[in-house]
Amino acid sequence: MSGVLVTTTINGDAVQFACPEEETLLDALRDRVGLLGVKEGCGTGDCGACSITLDGRLVCSCLVLGAEAEGREITTVEGLSEGGQLHPLQESFISHAALQCGICTPGFLVAAKSLLDRNPDPSETEIRYALAGNLCRCTGYDKIVRAVQNAAKQIRERSAQSA
């Protein structure tokens, strides 16, 4: 295969992969790196199912070329858990039944984590705004918003206890 050799950091680990010049980062993450949590919903950046953070910025990986990941830092849904322990967002999505088919869930989790990293105490309006780029056809959004609110509260409580 002719293509581009990409050296990057994914979920804290140094990773190298080769991909065709025209391959999206979404396809590279799934097909070259084996990270299947990144989902393709629309392929046009409209649904948010393929959301990742790239150098700390929330992006749709279907709109980024794999070659553009060179030297960059990527976080996918697989990078949310630590040491085998689910992130509070993941726990909260489960306990609030904020998921059904699962296509949109990874994108919502990454987008919510991006929000909570910037704002640990968001209002409902701020949560809805931050998640506006993610579409769900199964659950409706109320359970998702409640799950994010609950996770934010848990994270704040854990931070206060460790301080």
ChimeraX commands (.cxc) that place a marker at each C-alpha (Angstrom):
marker #1 position 0.00,0.00,0.00 radius 0.5
marker #1 position 1.32,3.41,-0.86 radius 0.5
marker #1 position 0.42,6.06,1.60 radius 0.5
marker #1 position 1.49,8.09,4.56 radius 0.5
marker #1 position 3.20,6.90,7.72 radius 0.5
marker #1 position 1.60,8.64,10.69 radius 0.5
marker #1 position 3.13,8.86,14.16 radius 0.5
marker #1 position 0.70,10.15,16.76 radius 0.5
marker #1 position -0.48,9.75,20.34 radius 0.5
marker #1 position -3.82,8.03,20.83 radius 0.5
marker #1 position -5.35,7.77,24.28 radius 0.5
marker #1 position -1.95,8.47,25.81 radius 0.5
marker #1 position -0.06,5.83,23.81 radius 0.5
marker #1 position 2.42,6.41,21.01 radius 0.5
marker #1 position 0.97,4.88,17.83 radius 0.5
marker #1 position 2.18,4.53,14.28 radius 0.5
marker #1 position 0.04,3.57,11.30 radius 0.5
marker #1 position 0.17,3.81,7.53 radius 0.5
marker #1 position -2.84,5.02,5.60 radius 0.5
marker #1 position -3.72,6.15,2.08 radius 0.5
marker #1 position -3.50,9.93,1.66 radius 0.5
marker #1 position -7.27,10.25,1.12 radius 0.5
marker #1 position -8.33,8.06,4.08 radius 0.5
marker #1 position -10.28,9.76,6.84 radius 0.5
marker #1 position -9.07,9.68,10.41 radius 0.5
marker #1 position -12.29,7.84,11.26 radius 0.5
marker #1 position -11.37,5.00,8.90 radius 0.5
marker #1 position -7.72,5.02,10.01 radius 0.5
marker #1 position -8.72,4.76,13.67 radius 0.5
marker #1 position -11.08,1.88,12.97 radius 0.5
marker #1 position -9.24,-0.01,10.22 radius 0.5
marker #1 position -5.57,0.69,10.93 radius 0.5
marker #1 position -5.53,1.13,14.73 radius 0.5
marker #1 position -8.49,-1.09,15.67 radius 0.5
marker #1 position -10.39,1.47,17.74 radius 0.5
marker #1 position -13.96,0.46,16.99 radius 0.5
marker #1 position -15.57,2.85,19.47 radius 0.5
marker #1 position -15.35,5.57,16.84 radius 0.5
marker #1 position -18.55,5.14,14.81 radius 0.5
marker #1 position -19.53,6.32,11.37 radius 0.5
marker #1 position -23.03,7.71,11.37 radius 0.5
marker #1 position -23.25,10.09,8.45 radius 0.5
marker #1 position -19.76,10.55,7.01 radius 0.5
marker #1 position -20.42,14.29,6.58 radius 0.5
marker #1 position -19.80,15.71,10.06 radius 0.5
marker #1 position -23.49,16.20,10.82 radius 0.5
marker #1 position -24.19,13.53,13.46 radius 0.5
marker #1 position -21.22,13.54,15.86 radius 0.5
marker #1 position -20.99,9.73,16.13 radius 0.5
marker #1 position -17.31,9.88,15.16 radius 0.5
marker #1 position -16.39,12.63,17.63 radius 0.5
marker #1 position -12.87,12.56,19.04 radius 0.5
marker #1 position -10.60,15.19,20.51 radius 0.5
marker #1 position -7.63,16.22,18.42 radius 0.5
marker #1 position -5.11,18.24,20.43 radius 0.5
marker #1 position -7.88,18.84,22.97 radius 0.5
marker #1 position -10.35,20.14,20.39 radius 0.5
marker #1 position -13.59,18.27,19.67 radius 0.5
marker #1 position -13.75,17.25,16.00 radius 0.5
marker #1 position -15.65,14.86,13.76 radius 0.5
marker #1 position -13.04,12.33,12.66 radius 0.5
marker #1 position -14.90,11.77,9.38 radius 0.5
marker #1 position -13.89,15.30,8.36 radius 0.5
marker #1 position -10.17,14.92,9.14 radius 0.5
marker #1 position -7.66,13.00,7.04 radius 0.5
marker #1 position -5.69,10.30,8.79 radius 0.5
marker #1 position -2.48,11.96,7.60 radius 0.5
marker #1 position -3.45,15.10,9.52 radius 0.5
marker #1 position -2.98,13.19,12.78 radius 0.5
marker #1 position 0.80,13.31,12.35 radius 0.5
marker #1 position 2.37,14.52,15.61 radius 0.5
marker #1 position -1.01,15.23,17.18 radius 0.5
marker #1 position -2.76,13.94,20.29 radius 0.5
marker #1 position -6.04,12.05,19.87 radius 0.5
marker #1 position -8.53,10.92,22.47 radius 0.5
marker #1 position -11.31,8.50,21.59 radius 0.5
marker #1 position -14.03,6.96,23.74 radius 0.5
marker #1 position -11.62,4.11,24.55 radius 0.5
marker #1 position -9.42,6.67,26.31 radius 0.5
marker #1 position -12.06,7.74,28.82 radius 0.5
marker #1 position -11.72,4.82,31.22 radius 0.5
marker #1 position -8.63,4.59,33.40 radius 0.5
marker #1 position -7.11,1.42,34.77 radius 0.5
marker #1 position -10.13,-0.63,33.79 radius 0.5
marker #1 position -12.47,1.71,35.67 radius 0.5
marker #1 position -15.23,3.43,33.73 radius 0.5
marker #1 position -15.21,7.21,33.60 radius 0.5
marker #1 position -18.06,8.80,35.62 radius 0.5
marker #1 position -19.69,9.78,32.31 radius 0.5
marker #1 position -19.74,6.16,31.19 radius 0.5
marker #1 position -21.15,5.03,34.55 radius 0.5
marker #1 position -23.77,7.75,34.45 radius 0.5
marker #1 position -24.87,6.93,30.90 radius 0.5
marker #1 position -25.46,3.35,32.04 radius 0.5
marker #1 position -27.28,4.25,35.26 radius 0.5
marker #1 position -29.48,6.84,33.51 radius 0.5
marker #1 position -30.24,4.56,30.52 radius 0.5
marker #1 position -28.86,7.28,28.26 radius 0.5
marker #1 position -28.06,4.84,25.48 radius 0.5
marker #1 position -29.86,2.34,23.31 radius 0.5
marker #1 position -28.45,1.26,19.96 radius 0.5
marker #1 position -24.98,2.63,20.79 radius 0.5
marker #1 position -24.09,4.29,17.48 radius 0.5
marker #1 position -24.18,7.82,18.94 radius 0.5
marker #1 position -22.99,6.99,22.46 radius 0.5
marker #1 position -19.21,7.23,21.94 radius 0.5
marker #1 position -19.56,10.62,20.29 radius 0.5
marker #1 position -21.80,11.91,23.07 radius 0.5
marker #1 position -19.34,10.66,25.70 radius 0.5
marker #1 position -16.35,12.32,24.04 radius 0.5
marker #1 position -18.28,15.57,23.52 radius 0.5
marker #1 position -19.49,15.55,27.13 radius 0.5
marker #1 position -15.96,14.88,28.42 radius 0.5
marker #1 position -14.68,17.76,26.33 radius 0.5
marker #1 position -17.30,20.01,27.90 radius 0.5
marker #1 position -16.59,18.88,31.47 radius 0.5
marker #1 position -12.86,19.34,30.96 radius 0.5
marker #1 position -13.55,23.01,30.14 radius 0.5
marker #1 position -16.50,23.55,32.47 radius 0.5
marker #1 position -16.93,21.20,35.45 radius 0.5
marker #1 position -20.28,22.76,36.44 radius 0.5
marker #1 position -22.25,23.39,33.25 radius 0.5
marker #1 position -25.86,24.50,33.21 radius 0.5
marker #1 position -28.45,22.44,31.36 radius 0.5
marker #1 position -28.35,24.98,28.54 radius 0.5
marker #1 position -24.55,24.71,28.32 radius 0.5
marker #1 position -24.79,20.91,28.18 radius 0.5
marker #1 position -27.41,21.01,25.45 radius 0.5
marker #1 position -25.33,23.52,23.48 radius 0.5
marker #1 position -22.14,21.46,23.86 radius 0.5
marker #1 position -23.93,18.31,22.67 radius 0.5
marker #1 position -25.84,20.01,19.83 radius 0.5
marker #1 position -23.49,18.51,17.24 radius 0.5
marker #1 position -24.43,14.97,18.29 radius 0.5
marker #1 position -27.61,13.32,17.07 radius 0.5
marker #1 position -29.50,10.46,18.70 radius 0.5
marker #1 position -32.45,8.78,17.08 radius 0.5
marker #1 position -33.24,6.35,19.94 radius 0.5
marker #1 position -33.17,7.81,23.44 radius 0.5
marker #1 position -34.14,11.42,23.13 radius 0.5
marker #1 position -31.88,13.92,24.78 radius 0.5
marker #1 position -33.27,14.31,28.30 radius 0.5
marker #1 position -31.64,11.12,29.62 radius 0.5
marker #1 position -28.33,12.10,28.04 radius 0.5
marker #1 position -28.45,15.59,29.58 radius 0.5
marker #1 position -29.34,14.14,33.01 radius 0.5
marker #1 position -26.48,11.65,32.72 radius 0.5
marker #1 position -24.01,14.47,31.98 radius 0.5
marker #1 position -25.36,16.53,34.90 radius 0.5
marker #1 position -24.98,13.56,37.22 radius 0.5
marker #1 position -21.44,12.81,36.02 radius 0.5
marker #1 position -20.44,16.46,36.45 radius 0.5
marker #1 position -21.70,16.34,40.03 radius 0.5
marker #1 position -19.79,13.10,40.72 radius 0.5
marker #1 position -16.58,14.53,39.28 radius 0.5
marker #1 position -16.91,17.71,41.36 radius 0.5
marker #1 position -17.55,15.66,44.52 radius 0.5
marker #1 position -14.53,13.43,43.86 radius 0.5
marker #1 position -12.35,16.49,43.27 radius 0.5
marker #1 position -13.53,18.07,46.53 radius 0.5
marker #1 position -12.82,14.86,48.46 radius 0.5
marker #1 position -9.30,14.55,47.07 radius 0.5
marker #1 position -8.47,18.22,47.70 radius 0.5
marker link #1:1,2 radius 0.2
marker link #1:2,3 radius 0.2
marker link #1:3,4 radius 0.2
marker link #1:4,5 radius 0.2
marker link #1:5,6 radius 0.2
marker link #1:6,7 radius 0.2
marker link #1:7,8 radius 0.2
marker link #1:8,9 radius 0.2
marker link #1:9,10 radius 0.2
marker link #1:10,11 radius 0.2
marker link #1:11,12 radius 0.2
marker link #1:12,13 radius 0.2
marker link #1:13,14 radius 0.2
marker link #1:14,15 radius 0.2
marker link #1:15,16 radius 0.2
marker link #1:16,17 radius 0.2
marker link #1:17,18 radius 0.2
marker link #1:18,19 radius 0.2
marker link #1:19,20 radius 0.2
marker link #1:20,21 radius 0.2
marker link #1:21,22 radius 0.2
marker link #1:22,23 radius 0.2
marker link #1:23,24 radius 0.2
marker link #1:24,25 radius 0.2
marker link #1:25,26 radius 0.2
marker link #1:26,27 radius 0.2
marker link #1:27,28 radius 0.2
marker link #1:28,29 radius 0.2
marker link #1:29,30 radius 0.2
marker link #1:30,31 radius 0.2
marker link #1:31,32 radius 0.2
marker link #1:32,33 radius 0.2
marker link #1:33,34 radius 0.2
marker link #1:34,35 radius 0.2
marker link #1:35,36 radius 0.2
marker link #1:36,37 radius 0.2
marker link #1:37,38 radius 0.2
marker link #1:38,39 radius 0.2
marker link #1:39,40 radius 0.2
marker link #1:40,41 radius 0.2
marker link #1:41,42 radius 0.2
marker link #1:42,43 radius 0.2
marker link #1:43,44 radius 0.2
marker link #1:44,45 radius 0.2
marker link #1:45,46 radius 0.2
marker link #1:46,47 radius 0.2
marker link #1:47,48 radius 0.2
marker link #1:48,49 radius 0.2
marker link #1:49,50 radius 0.2
marker link #1:50,51 radius 0.2
marker link #1:51,52 radius 0.2
marker link #1:52,53 radius 0.2
marker link #1:53,54 radius 0.2
marker link #1:54,55 radius 0.2
marker link #1:55,56 radius 0.2
marker link #1:56,57 radius 0.2
marker link #1:57,58 radius 0.2
marker link #1:58,59 radius 0.2
marker link #1:59,60 radius 0.2
marker link #1:60,61 radius 0.2
marker link #1:61,62 radius 0.2
marker link #1:62,63 radius 0.2
marker link #1:63,64 radius 0.2
marker link #1:64,65 radius 0.2
marker link #1:65,66 radius 0.2
marker link #1:66,67 radius 0.2
marker link #1:67,68 radius 0.2
marker link #1:68,69 radius 0.2
marker link #1:69,70 radius 0.2
marker link #1:70,71 radius 0.2
marker link #1:71,72 radius 0.2
marker link #1:72,73 radius 0.2
marker link #1:73,74 radius 0.2
marker link #1:74,75 radius 0.2
marker link #1:75,76 radius 0.2
marker link #1:76,77 radius 0.2
marker link #1:77,78 radius 0.2
marker link #1:78,79 radius 0.2
marker link #1:79,80 radius 0.2
marker link #1:80,81 radius 0.2
marker link #1:81,82 radius 0.2
marker link #1:82,83 radius 0.2
marker link #1:83,84 radius 0.2
marker link #1:84,85 radius 0.2
marker link #1:85,86 radius 0.2
marker link #1:86,87 radius 0.2
marker link #1:87,88 radius 0.2
marker link #1:88,89 radius 0.2
marker link #1:89,90 radius 0.2
marker link #1:90,91 radius 0.2
marker link #1:91,92 radius 0.2
marker link #1:92,93 radius 0.2
marker link #1:93,94 radius 0.2
marker link #1:94,95 radius 0.2
marker link #1:95,96 radius 0.2
marker link #1:96,97 radius 0.2
marker link #1:97,98 radius 0.2
marker link #1:98,99 radius 0.2
marker link #1:99,100 radius 0.2
marker link #1:100,101 radius 0.2
marker link #1:101,102 radius 0.2
marker link #1:102,103 radius 0.2
marker link #1:103,104 radius 0.2
marker link #1:104,105 radius 0.2
marker link #1:105,106 radius 0.2
marker link #1:106,107 radius 0.2
marker link #1:107,108 radius 0.2
marker link #1:108,109 radius 0.2
marker link #1:109,110 radius 0.2
marker link #1:110,111 radius 0.2
marker link #1:111,112 radius 0.2
marker link #1:112,113 radius 0.2
marker link #1:113,114 radius 0.2
marker link #1:114,115 radius 0.2
marker link #1:115,116 radius 0.2
marker link #1:116,117 radius 0.2
marker link #1:117,118 radius 0.2
marker link #1:118,119 radius 0.2
marker link #1:119,120 radius 0.2
marker link #1:120,121 radius 0.2
marker link #1:121,122 radius 0.2
marker link #1:122,123 radius 0.2
marker link #1:123,124 radius 0.2
marker link #1:124,125 radius 0.2
marker link #1:125,126 radius 0.2
marker link #1:126,127 radius 0.2
marker link #1:127,128 radius 0.2
marker link #1:128,129 radius 0.2
marker link #1:129,130 radius 0.2
marker link #1:130,131 radius 0.2
marker link #1:131,132 radius 0.2
marker link #1:132,133 radius 0.2
marker link #1:133,134 radius 0.2
marker link #1:134,135 radius 0.2
marker link #1:135,136 radius 0.2
marker link #1:136,137 radius 0.2
marker link #1:137,138 radius 0.2
marker link #1:138,139 radius 0.2
marker link #1:139,140 radius 0.2
marker link #1:140,141 radius 0.2
marker link #1:141,142 radius 0.2
marker link #1:142,143 radius 0.2
marker link #1:143,144 radius 0.2
marker link #1:144,145 radius 0.2
marker link #1:145,146 radius 0.2
marker link #1:146,147 radius 0.2
marker link #1:147,148 radius 0.2
marker link #1:148,149 radius 0.2
marker link #1:149,150 radius 0.2
marker link #1:150,151 radius 0.2
marker link #1:151,152 radius 0.2
marker link #1:152,153 radius 0.2
marker link #1:153,154 radius 0.2
marker link #1:154,155 radius 0.2
marker link #1:155,156 radius 0.2
marker link #1:156,157 radius 0.2
marker link #1:157,158 radius 0.2
marker link #1:158,159 radius 0.2
marker link #1:159,160 radius 0.2
marker link #1:160,161 radius 0.2
marker link #1:161,162 radius 0.2
marker link #1:162,163 radius 0.2
view
